[in-house]
Amino acid sequence: MQAEDVAELVRKELPDCEIQVQNDGNHYLVVAVGERFEGMSPVKKQQLIYSALNEQLAEGTIHALTIKAFTPAQWAARQGQ
């Protein structure tokens, strides 16, 4: 599965977010940026993204997944470092 395929699956669940995906084999890093994450705990943010990829995780297409989810303000502050 290509990184863009994973990004498309996440975008279907979170169409209001900017999604970036990198992969190394079947290990993926998903970065999501969106207003919807405002006030959410890190666990809730991860659950939203995991829900988009449950099938691929269950069948082993995605072996490992790292999730980083930010509000636009958090993302902008992080980019300014």
N, C-alpha and C positions, 0 to 999 in steps of 0.2 A: 504494500500500500504506500503510495506516494504522499509526501507532506501535503500537497494540494488537495488530495482526496480527503485527508483528515480535516483540513481547514474547511472544506465544503460541508462536511457533516456537522461541524460545530456551527458554521454560519447558518445552517438550516434551523438549528435550535436557538441561536442567538443572533438573529438578523440585524439587530441594532448595535452590534459590537464589531470592532475591528479585530480580526483574528490573524495571527501569524503562527505558522507551524514550521518547526525544523525537525529533521529526523536523522537518526544514525542507525541504519538497519531497521529494526522494529521497536526502537526506543524513540519516543516523540516528546518534544517540548512544545506546549501550546501556550501562547501569550494572547490574552484577551483583554481588550480595553473597551469599557463602556460605562455609561451613566448608571445602568442597572445595578452595578456593583456597589453603589453608594450605600453605606450603612450595613453592608453584609459582612458576616464573619468570613474568615478565610475558608472554613469548612463549607459554608453555603455556596461560596463562589466555585469551589472545586466540584461540589455536587451538581451544579448546573452544567458544567462542562463534561463531567463523567457521564451524565445522562445522555448526552449526544453520542457517546462512544461506547456505551454498555455492550452492544452486540460484538463489536470488534475486540473489546477487551476479553469478553467471555470466550470467544472462539480462538483467541491467541494471536489474531492478526496484529494487534497492538500488544506488545509484551510489557512495555514500561511506559508510563506517562507522567510527565512533570507538567504541572499547571501553574501559571502565573497570571493572576487576574487583577486588573487595576481599574480605578476610575480614570477619566481623562486627566484630572488634576494630579493624581498619584503618578500616572505615567509621565506627564510633563515634568514633574519634580524629579523623577528618576532619570529622565533623559538629561536634565541639567547638571547631573553630578559630575 
